[in-house]
Amino acid sequence: MIPVHELLARIRWDPQFGGGRFELGYLDRKEKPIVRIPPERITITPDQHFTFEAVEDDGSVPSVP
């Protein structure tokens, strides 16, 4: 299985692979069911391999494990 930070890097930087339409879905256990966001709205800190931040439609930026 490929780690999510490697997959997102490949989507962003490999033109042949990243030419498709991608979404990342995660379960928001507090508020909603599955939240779907495009990779452009995801931020991964280079030294952090266990969480990412995602800008949601309402402008909030949760840290997602």
SULZINOR-V496529 format. One record per residue. N is the residue number from 0. RES is the residue in one small letter. SS is DSSP state (H for helix, E for strand, C for the rest). PHI is phi in degrees with one decimal (999 if undefined). OMEGA is omega in degrees with one decimal (none if undefined). Layout:
n->N res->RES ss->SS phi->PHI omega->OMEGA
n->N res->RES ss->SS phi->PHI omega->OMEGA
This chain:
n->0 res->m ss->C phi->999 omega->-178.7
n->1 res->i ss->C phi->-88.4 omega->177.1
n->2 res->p ss->C phi->-62.5 omega->-175.5
n->3 res->v ss->H phi->-60.4 omega->-179.4
n->4 res->h ss->H phi->-66.7 omega->177.0
n->5 res->e ss->H phi->-72.2 omega->178.7
n->6 res->l ss->H phi->-63.9 omega->179.3
n->7 res->l ss->H phi->-65.0 omega->176.5
n->8 res->a ss->H phi->-62.8 omega->179.7
n->9 res->r ss->H phi->-66.4 omega->177.6
n->10 res->i ss->H phi->-60.7 omega->-177.4
n->11 res->r ss->H phi->-73.2 omega->-167.6
n->12 res->w ss->H phi->-110.4 omega->179.7
n->13 res->d ss->C phi->-100.2 omega->-174.3
n->14 res->p ss->C phi->-60.7 omega->179.5
n->15 res->q ss->C phi->-71.3 omega->-179.3
n->16 res->f ss->C phi->-78.0 omega->-173.9
n->17 res->g ss->C phi->-81.7 omega->-179.5
n->18 res->g ss->C phi->-73.5 omega->-179.6
n->19 res->g ss->C phi->-81.7 omega->176.9
n->20 res->r ss->C phi->-100.8 omega->-177.1
n->21 res->f ss->C phi->-120.8 omega->171.1
n->22 res->e ss->C phi->-139.1 omega->172.7
n->23 res->l ss->E phi->-111.5 omega->179.1
n->24 res->g ss->E phi->-114.3 omega->175.4
n->25 res->y ss->E phi->-143.4 omega->-178.1
n->26 res->l ss->E phi->-89.5 omega->174.3
n->27 res->d ss->C phi->-90.5 omega->-173.8
n->28 res->r ss->C phi->-72.1 omega->-178.3
n->29 res->k ss->C phi->-89.6 omega->-168.3
n->30 res->e ss->C phi->-111.3 omega->-166.4
n->31 res->k ss->C phi->-133.2 omega->169.8
n->32 res->p ss->C phi->-76.9 omega->-176.5
n->33 res->i ss->E phi->-73.3 omega->176.7
n->34 res->v ss->E phi->-100.4 omega->179.6
n->35 res->r ss->E phi->-114.9 omega->180.0
n->36 res->i ss->E phi->-138.9 omega->177.2
n->37 res->p ss->C phi->-76.9 omega->-179.0
n->38 res->p ss->H phi->-57.7 omega->-179.7
n->39 res->e ss->H phi->-63.1 omega->-178.5
n->40 res->r ss->H phi->-99.6 omega->180.0
n->41 res->i ss->E phi->-110.8 omega->176.3
n->42 res->t ss->E phi->-124.1 omega->176.3
n->43 res->i ss->C phi->-120.5 omega->174.9
n->44 res->t ss->C phi->-70.2 omega->-174.0
n->45 res->p ss->C phi->-52.5 omega->-178.4
n->46 res->d ss->C phi->-91.1 omega->-178.9
n->47 res->q ss->C phi->-107.4 omega->-177.6
n->48 res->h ss->C phi->-107.1 omega->-175.1
n->49 res->f ss->C phi->-117.7 omega->177.1
n->50 res->t ss->C phi->-142.9 omega->170.9
n->51 res->f ss->E phi->-142.3 omega->175.2
n->52 res->e ss->E phi->-107.6 omega->-177.0
n->53 res->a ss->E phi->-132.4 omega->176.2
n->54 res->v ss->E phi->-83.1 omega->-179.5
n->55 res->e ss->C phi->-85.7 omega->-177.3
n->56 res->d ss->C phi->-57.4 omega->-178.6
n->57 res->d ss->C phi->-84.8 omega->179.1
n->58 res->g ss->C phi->91.5 omega->177.7
n->59 res->s ss->C phi->-70.1 omega->-176.8
n->60 res->v ss->E phi->-130.0 omega->178.4
n->61 res->p ss->E phi->-78.2 omega->171.9
n->62 res->s ss->E phi->-93.4 omega->-173.6
n->63 res->v ss->E phi->-109.8 omega->178.6
n->64 res->p ss->C phi->-70.4 omega->none
